Amino acid sequence: MSTVRINDDIKKEVTPILDDLGLSLGEAINVYLKQIIITESIPFKIKKSKYSDEMIAAIKEANEILKDSKKHKSFDNIDDLMEDLNSEE
């Protein structure tokens, strides 16, 4: 038997998912470790997320809009949005 340290927030999120799958946390960890043995690798791709410059700019713009939403138009429904878009032509 071994002891594994698990972040409390991760444990809280994963436990209900594993319960729905009929697995305990220990069983899920054993499945993961067994897959490492079978594949002789980590059984999923591990890579750093990389956002494009365009995506980073869009995220910054969205954050600025959220900070001062009174400077930006908002719409309650798609019809009002479309009307506004069509009137700018």
Secondary structure, 3 states (H helix, E strand, C coil): CCCCCCCHHHHHHHHHHHHHHCCCHHHHHHHHHHHHHHHCCCCCCCCCCCCCHHHHHHHHHHHHHHHCHHHCCCCCCHHHHHHHHHHCC
